[in-house]
Amino acid sequence: MQRDEGEEDLRSARALLDAAGLAHDAQVLTGPVAQTIADQAERLHCDAIVMGSHGRGHLAGLFLGSVATKVVHLSPVPVTLVK
C-alpha cells in the first residue's frame, strides 16, 4: 500500500522531469524517512541530496523534529534544502 501511494505521489514529478528532458531515477522506499534517505544516498554513491523543506522556522523544527534537519545531520554528503 505504501509503495502504491509513493508511486502515485511521484507520477506528477516524473511527468515534469520527462517533459523537461531531464534524466532521473525515482524510487519508493520504506522505513524511517531521514535515515532511509541518508542510507540510500550512501548506497547510490550520491554527490549531494537536494530536498524541499516545509519552511518551518528554526524553533518549530527544533520542537517538532524535521525530516530535512535529520537528513542534514545523518547524510554522508552535502544536503541542499529548498524552501
Protein Blocks (a to p, Z undefined) as FASTA:
>chain_A
ZZmmmmmmmmmmmmmmmmnopacdddddedjfklmmmmmmmmnopabdcdddehiafklm
mmnopaklmmmmmpcbdcdddZZ
